[in-house]
Amino acid sequence: MLSQLKGLSRHFTEETLRAYLLDRSVRRDDGCLIVRGYGSQRGVYQKVAGRAWAHITAYVVFVGAYDPGLDVHHLCGVPDCIEPTHLQQVAHAENCRSRTQQPRCRNGHEREIDPTSGRYRKVCRACNSEAQRRWRVRQAAEVAAARAAYGRQVG
């Protein structure tokens, strides 16, 4: 069963991996078992035991019956939780549908609803137009520098 996990160190057995995951995790008041993986960022998916995803590894070790063709979904919505009762296997399409979308982009602009899908647009129009404006300024500066290099008048 452990051979189906991508990135898992080969020296682990199910018993040692179970102990390893429990040693690296902390129980929260809401019932989540939060794992401390490689790196310092919390609240994101964690990698442990080589380069294997912690939630997938926990599903294999604690639940079993792992199908590599399906995704492991967090019922609690906490990406670094490895509590076995909070994990279930679902199809990739179902996993994508159940993701929550943020109503604002990373720069704080309100996202628009896409009329075809009824979901938030992936690309923020305000951020996109600002990026295009910056690109046009860079391109104009490059053209001016190239013309100046050939001795042509900048116009």
QUIURCOR-V573600 format. One record per residue. RES is the residue in one small letter. SS is DSSP state (helix for helix, strand for strand, loop for the rest). PHI is phi as a letter, one per 20 degrees, with the letter a starting at -180 (* if undefined). Layout:
# QUIURCOR-V573600
res: {RES | RES}
ss: {SS | SS}
phi: {PHI | PHI}
This chain:
# QUIURCOR-V573600
res: {m | l | s | q | l | k | g | l | s | r | h | f | t | e | e | t | l | r | a | y | l | l | d | r | s | v | r | r | d | d | g | c | l | i | v | r | g | y | g | s | q | r | g | v | y | q | k | v | a | g | r | a | w | a | h | i | t | a | y | v | v | f | v | g | a | y | d | p | g | l | d | v | h | h | l | c | g | v | p | d | c | i | e | p | t | h | l | q | q | v | a | h | a | e | n | c | r | s | r | t | q | q | p | r | c | r | n | g | h | e | r | e | i | d | p | t | s | g | r | y | r | k | v | c | r | a | c | n | s | e | a | q | r | r | w | r | v | r | q | a | a | e | v | a | a | a | r | a | a | y | g | r | q | v | g}
ss: {loop | helix | helix | helix | loop | loop | loop | strand | loop | loop | loop | loop | loop | helix | helix | helix | helix | helix | helix | helix | helix | helix | helix | loop | strand | strand | strand | loop | loop | loop | loop | loop | strand | strand | strand | loop | loop | loop | loop | loop | loop | loop | loop | loop | loop | loop | strand | strand | loop | strand | loop | strand | strand | helix | helix | helix | helix | helix | helix | helix | helix | helix | helix | loop | loop | loop | loop | loop | loop | loop | strand | strand | strand | strand | loop | loop | loop | loop | loop | loop | strand | loop | loop | helix | helix | helix | strand | strand | strand | strand | loop | helix | helix | helix | helix | helix | helix | loop | loop | loop | loop | loop | loop | strand | loop | loop | loop | loop | loop | strand | loop | loop | strand | loop | loop | loop | loop | loop | loop | strand | loop | loop | loop | loop | helix | helix | helix | helix | helix | helix | helix | helix | helix | helix | helix | helix | helix | helix | helix | helix | helix | helix | helix | helix | helix | helix | helix | helix | helix | loop | loop | loop | loop | loop | loop}
phi: {* | f | f | e | e | f | n | e | f | f | f | e | d | f | f | f | f | f | f | f | f | f | f | e | c | c | e | e | f | e | n | f | d | e | e | d | e | f | n | d | e | d | n | c | g | d | d | b | l | o | c | e | f | f | f | f | f | f | f | f | f | e | d | n | l | e | d | f | f | d | e | e | d | e | f | e | n | e | f | d | e | c | f | g | f | e | d | b | e | c | f | f | f | f | f | f | f | e | f | e | d | e | f | c | f | f | e | n | f | f | e | e | e | f | f | f | d | m | d | f | f | f | d | f | f | f | f | f | f | f | f | f | f | f | f | f | f | f | f | f | f | f | f | f | f | f | f | f | f | e | m | e | f | f | c}
